[in-house]
Amino acid sequence: MGRIGGTGMTDLIFYALSALAIWSGWRVFRVDSMIRATFALMVSFISVGGIAVLMSADYIGVATVFMMAVEMMVMGLFMVMFMMNPAGLNPMQMVHQYKFSIGAGIMGFVGLTTAVLLTNFPDNPLPENRDTLRDLGIELLGGSMLIFETAGVTLLATMVGAVALSSRRGRFGDSDVGAAPPGLHPGGEPAGRKVEKGGGHGGHGGHGGHQMMAEKTKPNSNDDPHEGHGNMPEMEA
Amino acid sequence: MTLTAILIVAAALFGIGLFGALSQKSFVMLMMGLEMMLNGTLLAAVGFWAFTLEGAPKGQLLAVLVMAVMAVELAIGFALVVAVYRKRQADVIEGIGTMKQ
């Protein structure tokens, strides 16, 4: 197809799409409304799909665009259900361990980039006149059919699992029967920590820095409408 | 458009996703961070296929698998969010502190 390594136009589109993918990816965590975050993520995915099409991975690119368009619509629906901040009228800062996260993100980027720059990759680019789409179709329904079918069966199992997890009632009673530990004596309190008190931090000394980080950083959500419900032991601590 | 440039873009997307997954309080925003990390992974997989395999179609199967992982993560993640919310009225991570061991 000859779209690789070629003209300056391809490079230009690639850099534009890359900038768009990274910028909208960054906007996902900076915008005030979760719906806008969803659409920003969709733009990022569509840009990556475009880059895949530039690299002659037509099937992957187009499938990414279609899949992500649908997936982000579903995600937007759930965002409305769980939105802290309808319509994004107030600044939304629902973050914790903020500095640690920034550090981890930058470290991830720098580490991966260093690894990329220091590695000698083999250089076997796509031949000019290879029909990648036909190749992929024959591979998917030929030699690698098992992988393809495994992905399909995994998706089927996911559907069953999602229905089982989100259903209120199972065949034999409430779906969360058995989720609580049994009592010390019949009908009594279960052993271990009380759910409603939230326990405190004595029981989990094994986790290292990230918990300490969460305690040090103050929860700085200034528009948290959910303070009343739910038990948030971290905030009281 | 070189393999190095593509991998650096993928690393940037992965880093942003890591930041989001670690910093966000809301479950759904945390899942968006995970999706962003998978986004970078997908880009890197396609880049490796296009520049190092001479177009062998088997290389694209990794990208197909990444897309399946994305769908699984979204479906199971939302089912878990619904289940946790129904049980504990919690929609932020601090709300399920009692699940810690």
Interface residues (C-beta under 8 A of the other chain):
Chain A: I4 G5 T10 D11 F14 S18 A21 I22 G25 W26 V28 F29 M34 A37 T38 L41 S44 F45 V48 I51 A52 L54 M55 S56 A57 Y59 I60 G61 A63 T64 M67 E71 V74 M75 F78 M79 F82 M84 M94 V95 H96 Q97 Y98 F100 S101 I102 A104 G105 I106 G108 F109 L112 T113 V116 L117 F121 P122 D123 N124 P125 L126 P127 R130 T132 D135 L136 I138 E139 L140 G143 S144 I147 F148 A151 T154 L155 T158 M159 G161 A162 V163 L165 S166 R168 S175 D176 A179 R193 V195 G198 G199 G203 H204 H207 P219 S221 H226 H229 G230 N231 M232 P233 E234 M235
Chain B: M1 T2 L3 T4 A5 I6 L7 I8 V9 A10 A11 A12 L13 F14 G15 I16 G17 L18 F19 G20 L22 S23 Q24 K25 S26 F27 V28 M29 M31 M32 G33 E35 M36 N39 L42 L43 V46 G47 W49 A50 F51 T52 L53 E54 G55 P57 K58 Q60 L61 A63 V64 L65 M67 A68 M70 A71 V72 L74 A75 I76 F78 A79 L80 V81 V82 A83 Y85 R86 K87 R88 Q89 A90 D91 V92 I93 E94 G95 G97 T98 K100 Q101
